[in-house]
Amino acid sequence: MDVAKVLGLVQPLISRIESGERKLDPIEFGELCKLYKRGVRYFLPDIPV
């Protein structure tokens, strides 16, 4: 799956996100949750409710 294409971003930007060089904004994070069919808690289990 081409995550960059699905999110409308360029591949180098996805690589920077994956390496921790760039943070996700909340909208991008929400789109990734939808893409992978996982809730926020799957990626961030320790956040308070």
mmCIF entry with sequence, helices, sheets and N, C-alpha, C, O atoms, coordinates in Angstrom:
data_MODEL
# 
_entry.id   MODEL 
# 
_entity.id                         1 
_entity.type                       polymer 
_entity.pdbx_number_of_molecules   1 
# 
_entity_poly.entity_id                      1 
_entity_poly.type                           'polypeptide(L)' 
_entity_poly.nstd_linkage                   no 
_entity_poly.nstd_monomer                   no 
_entity_poly.pdbx_seq_one_letter_code       MDVAKVLGLVQPLISRIESGERKLDPIEFGELCKLYKRGVRYFLPDIPV 
_entity_poly.pdbx_seq_one_letter_code_can   MDVAKVLGLVQPLISRIESGERKLDPIEFGELCKLYKRGVRYFLPDIPV 
_entity_poly.pdbx_strand_id                 A 
# 
loop_
_entity_poly_seq.entity_id 
_entity_poly_seq.num 
_entity_poly_seq.mon_id 
_entity_poly_seq.hetero 
1 1  MET n 
1 2  ASP n 
1 3  VAL n 
1 4  ALA n 
1 5  LYS n 
1 6  VAL n 
1 7  LEU n 
1 8  GLY n 
1 9  LEU n 
1 10 VAL n 
1 11 GLN n 
1 12 PRO n 
1 13 LEU n 
1 14 ILE n 
1 15 SER n 
1 16 ARG n 
1 17 ILE n 
1 18 GLU n 
1 19 SER n 
1 20 GLY n 
1 21 GLU n 
1 22 ARG n 
1 23 LYS n 
1 24 LEU n 
1 25 ASP n 
1 26 PRO n 
1 27 ILE n 
1 28 GLU n 
1 29 PHE n 
1 30 GLY n 
1 31 GLU n 
1 32 LEU n 
1 33 CYS n 
1 34 LYS n 
1 35 LEU n 
1 36 TYR n 
1 37 LYS n 
1 38 ARG n 
1 39 GLY n 
1 40 VAL n 
1 41 ARG n 
1 42 TYR n 
1 43 PHE n 
1 44 LEU n 
1 45 PRO n 
1 46 ASP n 
1 47 ILE n 
1 48 PRO n 
1 49 VAL n 
# 
_struct_asym.id          A 
_struct_asym.entity_id   1 
# 
loop_
_struct_conf.conf_type_id 
_struct_conf.id 
_struct_conf.pdbx_PDB_helix_id 
_struct_conf.beg_label_comp_id 
_struct_conf.beg_label_asym_id 
_struct_conf.beg_label_seq_id 
_struct_conf.pdbx_beg_PDB_ins_code 
_struct_conf.end_label_comp_id 
_struct_conf.end_label_asym_id 
_struct_conf.end_label_seq_id 
_struct_conf.pdbx_end_PDB_ins_code 
_struct_conf.beg_auth_comp_id 
_struct_conf.beg_auth_asym_id 
_struct_conf.beg_auth_seq_id 
_struct_conf.end_auth_comp_id 
_struct_conf.end_auth_asym_id 
_struct_conf.end_auth_seq_id 
_struct_conf.pdbx_PDB_helix_class 
_struct_conf.details 
_struct_conf.pdbx_PDB_helix_length 
HELX_P HELX_P1 AA1 VAL A 3  ? LEU A 7  ? VAL A 3  LEU A 7  1 ? 5  
HELX_P HELX_P2 AA2 GLN A 11 ? SER A 19 ? GLN A 11 SER A 19 1 ? 9  
HELX_P HELX_P3 AA3 PRO A 26 ? TYR A 36 ? PRO A 26 TYR A 36 1 ? 11 
HELX_P HELX_P4 AA4 VAL A 40 ? PHE A 43 ? VAL A 40 PHE A 43 1 ? 4  
# 
_struct_conf_type.id          HELX_P 
_struct_conf_type.criteria    ? 
_struct_conf_type.reference   ? 
# 
loop_
_atom_site.group_PDB 
_atom_site.id 
_atom_site.type_symbol 
_atom_site.label_atom_id 
_atom_site.label_alt_id 
_atom_site.label_comp_id 
_atom_site.label_asym_id 
_atom_site.label_entity_id 
_atom_site.label_seq_id 
_atom_site.pdbx_PDB_ins_code 
_atom_site.Cartn_x 
_atom_site.Cartn_y 
_atom_site.Cartn_z 
_atom_site.occupancy 
_atom_site.B_iso_or_equiv 
_atom_site.pdbx_formal_charge 
_atom_site.auth_seq_id 
_atom_site.auth_comp_id 
_atom_site.auth_asym_id 
_atom_site.auth_atom_id 
_atom_site.pdbx_PDB_model_num 
ATOM 1   N N  . MET A 1 1  ? 0.847   -1.170 0.000  1.00 0.00 ? 1  MET A N  1 
ATOM 2   C CA . MET A 1 1  ? 0.000   0.000  0.000  1.00 0.00 ? 1  MET A CA 1 
ATOM 3   C C  . MET A 1 1  ? 0.897   1.239  0.000  1.00 0.00 ? 1  MET A C  1 
ATOM 4   O O  . MET A 1 1  ? 1.884   1.294  0.733  1.00 0.00 ? 1  MET A O  1 
ATOM 5   N N  . ASP A 1 2  ? 0.564   2.195  -0.793 1.00 0.00 ? 2  ASP A N  1 
ATOM 6   C CA . ASP A 1 2  ? 1.327   3.427  -0.878 1.00 0.00 ? 2  ASP A CA 1 
ATOM 7   C C  . ASP A 1 2  ? 0.697   4.464  0.055  1.00 0.00 ? 2  ASP A C  1 
ATOM 8   O O  . ASP A 1 2  ? -0.211  5.199  -0.334 1.00 0.00 ? 2  ASP A O  1 
ATOM 9   N N  . VAL A 1 3  ? 1.189   4.507  1.275  1.00 0.00 ? 3  VAL A N  1 
ATOM 10  C CA . VAL A 1 3  ? 0.631   5.390  2.298  1.00 0.00 ? 3  VAL A CA 1 
ATOM 11  C C  . VAL A 1 3  ? 0.714   6.849  1.866  1.00 0.00 ? 3  VAL A C  1 
ATOM 12  O O  . VAL A 1 3  ? -0.231  7.611  2.069  1.00 0.00 ? 3  VAL A O  1 
ATOM 13  N N  . ALA A 1 4  ? 1.826   7.237  1.280  1.00 0.00 ? 4  ALA A N  1 
ATOM 14  C CA . ALA A 1 4  ? 1.987   8.623  0.838  1.00 0.00 ? 4  ALA A CA 1 
ATOM 15  C C  . ALA A 1 4  ? 0.888   9.006  -0.146 1.00 0.00 ? 4  ALA A C  1 
ATOM 16  O O  . ALA A 1 4  ? 0.300   10.082 -0.040 1.00 0.00 ? 4  ALA A O  1 
ATOM 17  N N  . LYS A 1 5  ? 0.618   8.140  -1.085 1.00 0.00 ? 5  LYS A N  1 
ATOM 18  C CA . LYS A 1 5  ? -0.404  8.428  -2.086 1.00 0.00 ? 5  LYS A CA 1 
ATOM 19  C C  . LYS A 1 5  ? -1.791  8.531  -1.455 1.00 0.00 ? 5  LYS A C  1 
ATOM 20  O O  . LYS A 1 5  ? -2.562  9.435  -1.775 1.00 0.00 ? 5  LYS A O  1 
ATOM 21  N N  . VAL A 1 6  ? -2.097  7.603  -0.561 1.00 0.00 ? 6  VAL A N  1 
ATOM 22  C CA . VAL A 1 6  ? -3.406  7.604  0.091  1.00 0.00 ? 6  VAL A CA 1 
ATOM 23  C C  . VAL A 1 6  ? -3.604  8.882  0.910  1.00 0.00 ? 6  VAL A C  1 
ATOM 24  O O  . VAL A 1 6  ? -4.697  9.449  0.920  1.00 0.00 ? 6  VAL A O  1 
ATOM 25  N N  . LEU A 1 7  ? -2.549  9.337  1.598  1.00 0.00 ? 7  LEU A N  1 
ATOM 26  C CA . LEU A 1 7  ? -2.650  10.528 2.433  1.00 0.00 ? 7  LEU A CA 1 
ATOM 27  C C  . LEU A 1 7  ? -2.428  11.822 1.658  1.00 0.00 ? 7  LEU A C  1 
ATOM 28  O O  . LEU A 1 7  ? -2.621  12.911 2.198  1.00 0.00 ? 7  LEU A O  1 
ATOM 29  N N  . GLY A 1 8  ? -2.027  11.709 0.405  1.00 0.00 ? 8  GLY A N  1 
ATOM 30  C CA . GLY A 1 8  ? -1.780  12.898 -0.395 1.00 0.00 ? 8  GLY A CA 1 
ATOM 31  C C  . GLY A 1 8  ? -0.485  13.602 -0.016 1.00 0.00 ? 8  GLY A C  1 
ATOM 32  O O  . GLY A 1 8  ? -0.374  14.821 -0.141 1.00 0.00 ? 8  GLY A O  1 
ATOM 33  N N  . LEU A 1 9  ? 0.491   12.830 0.447  1.00 0.00 ? 9  LEU A N  1 
ATOM 34  C CA . LEU A 1 9  ? 1.792   13.371 0.819  1.00 0.00 ? 9  LEU A CA 1 
ATOM 35  C C  . LEU A 1 9  ? 2.869   12.765 -0.067 1.00 0.00 ? 9  LEU A C  1 
ATOM 36  O O  . LEU A 1 9  ? 2.627   11.770 -0.751 1.00 0.00 ? 9  LEU A O  1 
ATOM 37  N N  . VAL A 1 10 ? 4.049   13.357 -0.057 1.00 0.00 ? 10 VAL A N  1 
ATOM 38  C CA . VAL A 1 10 ? 5.161   12.795 -0.829 1.00 0.00 ? 10 VAL A CA 1 
ATOM 39  C C  . VAL A 1 10 ? 5.915   11.791 0.037  1.00 0.00 ? 10 VAL A C  1 
ATOM 40  O O  . VAL A 1 10 ? 5.934   11.912 1.262  1.00 0.00 ? 10 VAL A O  1 
ATOM 41  N N  . GLN A 1 11 ? 6.534   10.803 -0.598 1.00 0.00 ? 11 GLN A N  1 
ATOM 42  C CA . GLN A 1 11 ? 7.215   9.727  0.124  1.00 0.00 ? 11 GLN A CA 1 
ATOM 43  C C  . GLN A 1 11 ? 8.286   10.224 1.089  1.00 0.00 ? 11 GLN A C  1 
ATOM 44  O O  . GLN A 1 11 ? 8.367   9.706  2.202  1.00 0.00 ? 11 GLN A O  1 
ATOM 45  N N  . PRO A 1 12 ? 9.114   11.207 0.716  1.00 0.00 ? 12 PRO A N  1 
ATOM 46  C CA . PRO A 1 12 ? 10.113  11.671 1.690  1.00 0.00 ? 12 PRO A CA 1 
ATOM 47  C C  . PRO A 1 12 ? 9.484   12.196 2.988  1.00 0.00 ? 12 PRO A C  1 
ATOM 48  O O  . PRO A 1 12 ? 10.075  12.073 4.061  1.00 0.00 ? 12 PRO A O  1 
ATOM 49  N N  . LEU A 1 13 ? 8.308   12.771 2.887  1.00 0.00 ? 13 LEU A N  1 
ATOM 50  C CA . LEU A 1 13 ? 7.621   13.256 4.082  1.00 0.00 ? 13 LEU A CA 1 
ATOM 51  C C  . LEU A 1 13 ? 7.180   12.085 4.958  1.00 0.00 ? 13 LEU A C  1 
ATOM 52  O O  . LEU A 1 13 ? 7.298   12.150 6.182  1.00 0.00 ? 13 LEU A O  1 
ATOM 53  N N  . ILE A 1 14 ? 6.680   11.029 4.350  1.00 0.00 ? 14 ILE A N  1 
ATOM 54  C CA . ILE A 1 14 ? 6.301   9.823  5.105  1.00 0.00 ? 14 ILE A CA 1 
ATOM 55  C C  . ILE A 1 14 ? 7.528   9.243  5.796  1.00 0.00 ? 14 ILE A C  1 
ATOM 56  O O  . ILE A 1 14 ? 7.445   8.829  6.953  1.00 0.00 ? 14 ILE A O  1 
ATOM 57  N N  . SER A 1 15 ? 8.645   9.206  5.118  1.00 0.00 ? 15 SER A N  1 
ATOM 58  C CA . SER A 1 15 ? 9.888   8.700  5.710  1.00 0.00 ? 15 SER A CA 1 
ATOM 59  C C  . SER A 1 15 ? 10.301  9.531  6.918  1.00 0.00 ? 15 SER A C  1 
ATOM 60  O O  . SER A 1 15 ? 10.761  8.978  7.917  1.00 0.00 ? 15 SER A O  1 
ATOM 61  N N  . ARG A 1 16 ? 10.144  10.842 6.842  1.00 0.00 ? 16 ARG A N  1 
ATOM 62  C CA . ARG A 1 16 ? 10.481  11.715 7.970  1.00 0.00 ? 16 ARG A CA 1 
ATOM 63  C C  . ARG A 1 16 ? 9.543   11.473 9.153  1.00 0.00 ? 16 ARG A C  1 
ATOM 64  O O  . ARG A 1 16 ? 9.969   11.529 10.307 1.00 0.00 ? 16 ARG A O  1 
ATOM 65  N N  . ILE A 1 17 ? 8.281   11.208 8.871  1.00 0.00 ? 17 ILE A N  1 
ATOM 66  C CA . ILE A 1 17 ? 7.324   10.888 9.939  1.00 0.00 ? 17 ILE A CA 1 
ATOM 67  C C  . ILE A 1 17 ? 7.717   9.569  10.594 1.00 0.00 ? 17 ILE A C  1 
ATOM 68  O O  . ILE A 1 17 ? 7.754   9.469  11.821 1.00 0.00 ? 17 ILE A O  1 
ATOM 69  N N  . GLU A 1 18 ? 8.008   8.560  9.784  1.00 0.00 ? 18 GLU A N  1 
ATOM 70  C CA . GLU A 1 18 ? 8.369   7.238  10.301 1.00 0.00 ? 18 GLU A CA 1 
ATOM 71  C C  . GLU A 1 18 ? 9.639   7.283  11.149 1.00 0.00 ? 18 GLU A C  1 
ATOM 72  O O  . GLU A 1 18 ? 9.755   6.552  12.132 1.00 0.00 ? 18 GLU A O  1 
ATOM 73  N N  . SER A 1 19 ? 10.589  8.137  10.773 1.00 0.00 ? 19 SER A N  1 
ATOM 74  C CA . SER A 1 19 ? 11.855  8.215  11.504 1.00 0.00 ? 19 SER A CA 1 
ATOM 75  C C  . SER A 1 19 ? 11.771  9.131  12.723 1.00 0.00 ? 19 SER A C  1 
ATOM 76  O O  . SER A 1 19 ? 12.715  9.201  13.510 1.00 0.00 ? 19 SER A O  1 
ATOM 77  N N  . GLY A 1 20 ? 10.653  9.829  12.883 1.00 0.00 ? 20 GLY A N  1 
ATOM 78  C CA . GLY A 1 20 ? 10.486  10.721 14.016 1.00 0.00 ? 20 GLY A CA 1 
ATOM 79  C C  . GLY A 1 20 ? 11.018  12.124 13.784 1.00 0.00 ? 20 GLY A C  1 
ATOM 80  O O  . GLY A 1 20 ? 11.027  12.943 14.702 1.00 0.00 ? 20 GLY A O  1 
ATOM 81  N N  . GLU A 1 21 ? 11.462  12.410 12.565 1.00 0.00 ? 21 GLU A N  1 
ATOM 82  C CA . GLU A 1 21 ? 11.973  13.745 12.238 1.00 0.00 ? 21 GLU A CA 1 
ATOM 83  C C  . GLU A 1 21 ? 10.853  14.768 12.064 1.00 0.00 ? 21 GLU A C  1 
ATOM 84  O O  . GLU A 1 21 ? 11.079  15.974 12.169 1.00 0.00 ? 21 GLU A O  1 
ATOM 85  N N  . ARG A 1 22 ? 9.653   14.279 11.800 1.00 0.00 ? 22 ARG A N  1 
ATOM 86  C CA . ARG A 1 22 ? 8.494   15.162 11.608 1.00 0.00 ? 22 ARG A CA 1 
ATOM 87  C C  . ARG A 1 22 ? 7.312   14.579 12.364 1.00 0.00 ? 22 ARG A C  1 
ATOM 88  O O  . ARG A 1 22 ? 7.067   13.373 12.325 1.00 0.00 ? 22 ARG A O  1 
ATOM 89  N N  . LYS A 1 23 ? 6.583   15.449 13.055 1.00 0.00 ? 23 LYS A N  1 
ATOM 90  C CA . LYS A 1 23 ? 5.409   15.006 13.795 1.00 0.00 ? 23 LYS A CA 1 
ATOM 91  C C  . LYS A 1 23 ? 4.190   14.997 12.875 1.00 0.00 ? 23 LYS A C  1 
ATOM 92  O O  . LYS A 1 23 ? 4.117   15.742 11.898 1.00 0.00 ? 23 LYS A O  1 
ATOM 93  N N  . LEU A 1 24 ? 3.249   14.142 13.215 1.00 0.00 ? 24 LEU A N  1 
ATOM 94  C CA . LEU A 1 24 ? 1.967   14.116 12.510 1.00 0.00 ? 24 LEU A CA 1 
ATOM 95  C C  . LEU A 1 24 ? 1.070   15.209 13.060 1.00 0.00 ? 24 LEU A C  1 
ATOM 96  O O  . LEU A 1 24 ? 1.088   15.485 14.259 1.00 0.00 ? 24 LEU A O  1 
ATOM 97  N N  . ASP A 1 25 ? 0.293   15.827 12.201 1.00 0.00 ? 25 ASP A N  1 
ATOM 98  C CA . ASP A 1 25 ? -0.735  16.707 12.743 1.00 0.00 ? 25 ASP A CA 1 
ATOM 99  C C  . ASP A 1 25 ? -1.957  15.842 13.031 1.00 0.00 ? 25 ASP A C  1 
ATOM 100 O O  . ASP A 1 25 ? -2.042  14.720 12.532 1.00 0.00 ? 25 ASP A O  1 
ATOM 101 N N  . PRO A 1 26 ? -2.896  16.334 13.820 1.00 0.00 ? 26 PRO A N  1 
ATOM 102 C CA . PRO A 1 26 ? -4.046  15.504 14.215 1.00 0.00 ? 26 PRO A CA 1 
ATOM 103 C C  . PRO A 1 26 ? -4.858  14.966 13.032 1.00 0.00 ? 26 PRO A C  1 
ATOM 104 O O  . PRO A 1 26 ? -5.370  13.848 13.093 1.00 0.00 ? 26 PRO A O  1 
ATOM 105 N N  . ILE A 1 27 ? -4.975  15.734 11.981 1.00 0.00 ? 27 ILE A N  1 
ATOM 106 C CA . ILE A 1 27 ? -5.740  15.269 10.813 1.00 0.00 ? 27 ILE A CA 1 
ATOM 107 C C  . ILE A 1 27 ? -5.013  14.110 10.137 1.00 0.00 ? 27 ILE A C  1 
ATOM 108 O O  . ILE A 1 27 ? -5.642  13.114 9.779  1.00 0.00 ? 27 ILE A O  1 
ATOM 109 N N  . GLU A 1 28 ? -3.709  14.223 9.959  1.00 0.00 ? 28 GLU A N  1 
ATOM 110 C CA . GLU A 1 28 ? -2.930  13.129 9.366  1.00 0.00 ? 28 GLU A CA 1 
ATOM 111 C C  . GLU A 1 28 ? -3.020  11.884 10.237 1.00 0.00 ? 28 GLU A C  1 
ATOM 112 O O  . GLU A 1 28 ? -3.166  10.771 9.733  1.00 0.00 ? 28 GLU A O  1 
ATOM 113 N N  . PHE A 1 29 ? -2.932  12.081 11.545 1.00 0.00 ? 29 PHE A N  1 
ATOM 114 C CA . PHE A 1 29 ? -3.025  10.944 12.468 1.00 0.00 ? 29 PHE A CA 1 
ATOM 115 C C  . PHE A 1 29 ? -4.381  10.250 12.327 1.00 0.00 ? 29 PHE A C  1 
ATOM 116 O O  . PHE A 1 29 ? -4.455  9.022  12.280 1.00 0.00 ? 29 PHE A O  1 
ATOM 117 N N  . GLY A 1 30 ? -5.428  11.026 12.263 1.00 0.00 ? 30 GLY A N  1 
ATOM 118 C CA . GLY A 1 30 ? -6.769  10.456 12.072 1.00 0.00 ? 30 GLY A CA 1 
ATOM 119 C C  . GLY A 1 30 ? -6.871  9.679  10.776 1.00 0.00 ? 30 GLY A C  1 
ATOM 120 O O  . GLY A 1 30 ? -7.481  8.611  10.736 1.00 0.00 ? 30 GLY A O  1 
ATOM 121 N N  . GLU A 1 31 ? -6.281  10.205 9.720  1.00 0.00 ? 31 GLU A N  1 
ATOM 122 C CA . GLU A 1 31 ? -6.300  9.511  8.436  1.00 0.00 ? 31 GLU A CA 1 
ATOM 123 C C  . GLU A 1 31 ? -5.532  8.191  8.503  1.00 0.00 ? 31 GLU A C  1 
ATOM 124 O O  . GLU A 1 31 ? -5.952  7.196  7.912  1.00 0.00 ? 31 GLU A O  1 
ATOM 125 N N  . LEU A 1 32 ? -4.414  8.182  9.218  1.00 0.00 ? 32 LEU A N  1 
ATOM 126 C CA . LEU A 1 32 ? -3.663  6.933  9.379  1.00 0.00 ? 32 LEU A CA 1 
ATOM 127 C C  . LEU A 1 32 ? -4.473  5.907  10.179 1.00 0.00 ? 32 LEU A C  1 
ATOM 128 O O  . LEU A 1 32 ? -4.458  4.719  9.859  1.00 0.00 ? 32 LEU A O  1 
ATOM 129 N N  . CYS A 1 33 ? -5.170  6.362  11.207 1.00 0.00 ? 33 CYS A N  1 
ATOM 130 C CA . CYS A 1 33 ? -6.027  5.449  11.982 1.00 0.00 ? 33 CYS A CA 1 
ATOM 131 C C  . CYS A 1 33 ? -7.079  4.817  11.079 1.00 0.00 ? 33 CYS A C  1 
ATOM 132 O O  . CYS A 1 33 ? -7.325  3.613  11.150 1.00 0.00 ? 33 CYS A O  1 
ATOM 133 N N  . LYS A 1 34 ? -7.690  5.621  10.243 1.00 0.00 ? 34 LYS A N  1 
ATOM 134 C CA . LYS A 1 34 ? -8.696  5.100  9.300  1.00 0.00 ? 34 LYS A CA 1 
ATOM 135 C C  . LYS A 1 34 ? -8.052  4.136  8.311  1.00 0.00 ? 34 LYS A C  1 
ATOM 136 O O  . LYS A 1 34 ? -8.585  3.059  8.045  1.00 0.00 ? 34 LYS A O  1 
ATOM 137 N N  . LEU A 1 35 ? -6.911  4.526  7.773  1.00 0.00 ? 35 LEU A N  1 
ATOM 138 C CA . LEU A 1 35 ? -6.224  3.724  6.772  1.00 0.00 ? 35 LEU A CA 1 
ATOM 139 C C  . LEU A 1 35 ? -5.896  2.325  7.307  1.00 0.00 ? 35 LEU A C  1 
ATOM 140 O O  . LEU A 1 35 ? -6.093  1.322  6.621  1.00 0.00 ? 35 LEU A O  1 
ATOM 141 N N  . TYR A 1 36 ? -5.393  2.279  8.546  1.00 0.00 ? 36 TYR A N  1 
ATOM 142 C CA . TYR A 1 36 ? -5.007  1.003  9.133  1.00 0.00 ? 36 TYR A CA 1 
ATOM 143 C C  . TYR A 1 36 ? -6.127  0.352  9.940  1.00 0.00 ? 36 TYR A C  1 
ATOM 144 O O  . TYR A 1 36 ? -5.947  -0.716 10.526 1.00 0.00 ? 36 TYR A O  1 
ATOM 145 N N  . LYS A 1 37 ? -7.294  1.017  9.962  1.00 0.00 ? 37 LYS A N  1 
ATOM 146 C CA . LYS A 1 37 ? -8.470  0.499  10.673 1.00 0.00 ? 37 LYS A CA 1 
ATOM 147 C C  . LYS A 1 37 ? -8.156  0.178  12.127 1.00 0.00 ? 37 LYS A C  1 
ATOM 148 O O  . LYS A 1 37 ? -8.464  -0.901 12.633 1.00 0.00 ? 37 LYS A O  1 
ATOM 149 N N  . ARG A 1 38 ? -7.532  1.150  12.777 1.00 0.00 ? 38 ARG A N  1 
ATOM 150 C CA . ARG A 1 38 ? -7.160  1.043  14.187 1.00 0.00 ? 38 ARG A CA 1 
ATOM 151 C C  . ARG A 1 38 ? -7.573  2.318  14.896 1.00 0.00 ? 38 ARG A C  1 
ATOM 152 O O  . ARG A 1 38 ? -7.548  3.401  14.310 1.00 0.00 ? 38 ARG A O  1 
ATOM 153 N N  . GLY A 1 39 ? -7.950  2.189  16.152 1.00 0.00 ? 39 GLY A N  1 
ATOM 154 C CA . GLY A 1 39 ? -8.300  3.349  16.949 1.00 0.00 ? 39 GLY A CA 1 
ATOM 155 C C  . GLY A 1 39 ? -7.067  4.051  17.482 1.00 0.00 ? 39 GLY A C  1 
ATOM 156 O O  . GLY A 1 39 ? -5.957  3.523  17.418 1.00 0.00 ? 39 GLY A O  1 
ATOM 157 N N  . VAL A 1 40 ? -7.273  5.230  18.000 1.00 0.00 ? 40 VAL A N  1 
ATOM 158 C CA . VAL A 1 40 ? -6.182  6.028  18.551 1.00 0.00 ? 40 VAL A CA 1 
ATOM 159 C C  . VAL A 1 40 ? -5.440  5.252  19.633 1.00 0.00 ? 40 VAL A C  1 
ATOM 160 O O  . VAL A 1 40 ? -4.211  5.291  19.695 1.00 0.00 ? 40 VAL A O  1 
ATOM 161 N N  . ARG A 1 41 ? -6.178  4.552  20.481 1.00 0.00 ? 41 ARG A N  1 
ATOM 162 C CA . ARG A 1 41 ? -5.558  3.801  21.579 1.00 0.00 ? 41 ARG A CA 1 
ATOM 163 C C  . ARG A 1 41 ? -4.600  2.701  21.095 1.00 0.00 ? 41 ARG A C  1 
ATOM 164 O O  . ARG A 1 41 ? -3.690  2.310  21.826 1.00 0.00 ? 41 ARG A O  1 
ATOM 165 N N  . TYR A 1 42 ? -4.795  2.215  19.896 1.00 0.00 ? 42 TYR A N  1 
ATOM 166 C CA . TYR A 1 42 ? -3.881  1.214  19.352 1.00 0.00 ? 42 TYR A CA 1 
ATOM 167 C C  . TYR A 1 42 ? -2.475  1.812  19.206 1.00 0.00 ? 42 TYR A C  1 
ATOM 168 O O  . TYR A 1 42 ? -1.479  1.153  19.503 1.00 0.00 ? 42 TYR A O  1 
ATOM 169 N N  . PHE A 1 43 ? -2.408  3.043  18.754 1.00 0.00 ? 43 PHE A N  1 
ATOM 170 C CA . PHE A 1 43 ? -1.133  3.721  18.526 1.00 0.00 ? 43 PHE A CA 1 
ATOM 171 C C  . PHE A 1 43 ? -0.620  4.446  19.768 1.00 0.00 ? 43 PHE A C  1 
ATOM 172 O O  . PHE A 1 43 ? 0.588   4.593  19.955 1.00 0.00 ? 43 PHE A O  1 
ATOM 173 N N  . LEU A 1 44 ? -1.541  4.895  20.610 1.00 0.00 ? 44 LEU A N  1 
ATOM 174 C CA . LEU A 1 44 ? -1.175  5.649  21.814 1.00 0.00 ? 44 LEU A CA 1 
ATOM 175 C C  . LEU A 1 44 ? -1.886  5.065  23.035 1.00 0.00 ? 44 LEU A C  1 
ATOM 176 O O  . LEU A 1 44 ? -2.799  5.691  23.573 1.00 0.00 ? 44 LEU A O  1 
ATOM 177 N N  . PRO A 1 45 ? -1.482  3.879  23.477 1.00 0.00 ? 45 PRO A N  1 
ATOM 178 C CA . PRO A 1 45 ? -2.207  3.206  24.557 1.00 0.00 ? 45 PRO A CA 1 
ATOM 179 C C  . PRO A 1 45 ? -2.123  3.891  25.916 1.00 0.00 ? 45 PRO A C  1 
ATOM 180 O O  . PRO A 1 45 ? -2.977  3.657  26.771 1.00 0.00 ? 45 PRO A O  1 
ATOM 181 N N  . ASP A 1 46 ? -1.128  4.721  26.130 1.00 0.00 ? 46 ASP A N  1 
ATOM 182 C CA . ASP A 1 46 ? -0.920  5.318  27.450 1.00 0.00 ? 46 ASP A CA 1 
ATOM 183 C C  . ASP A 1 46 ? -1.502  6.719  27.621 1.00 0.00 ? 46 ASP A C  1 
ATOM 184 O O  . ASP A 1 46 ? -1.304  7.339  28.666 1.00 0.00 ? 46 ASP A O  1 
ATOM 185 N N  . ILE A 1 47 ? -2.215  7.230  26.615 1.00 0.00 ? 47 ILE A N  1 
ATOM 186 C CA . ILE A 1 47 ? -2.771  8.572  26.769 1.00 0.00 ? 47 ILE A CA 1 
ATOM 187 C C  . ILE A 1 47 ? -3.980  8.536  27.694 1.00 0.00 ? 47 ILE A C  1 
ATOM 188 O O  . ILE A 1 47 ? -4.766  7.589  27.657 1.00 0.00 ? 47 ILE A O  1 
ATOM 189 N N  . PRO A 1 48 ? -4.131  9.566  28.525 1.00 0.00 ? 48 PRO A N  1 
ATOM 190 C CA . PRO A 1 48 ? -5.303  9.593  29.415 1.00 0.00 ? 48 PRO A CA 1 
ATOM 191 C C  . PRO A 1 48 ? -6.579  9.849  28.622 1.00 0.00 ? 48 PRO A C  1 
ATOM 192 O O  . PRO A 1 48 ? -6.557  10.461 27.554 1.00 0.00 ? 48 PRO A O  1 
ATOM 193 N N  . VAL A 1 49 ? -7.662  9.377  29.158 1.00 0.00 ? 49 VAL A N  1 
ATOM 194 C CA . VAL A 1 49 ? -8.960  9.522  28.482 1.00 0.00 ? 49 VAL A CA 1 
ATOM 195 C C  . VAL A 1 49 ? -9.500  10.922 28.645 1.00 0.00 ? 49 VAL A C  1 
ATOM 196 O O  . VAL A 1 49 ? -10.582 11.228 28.144 1.00 0.00 ? 49 VAL A O  1 
# 
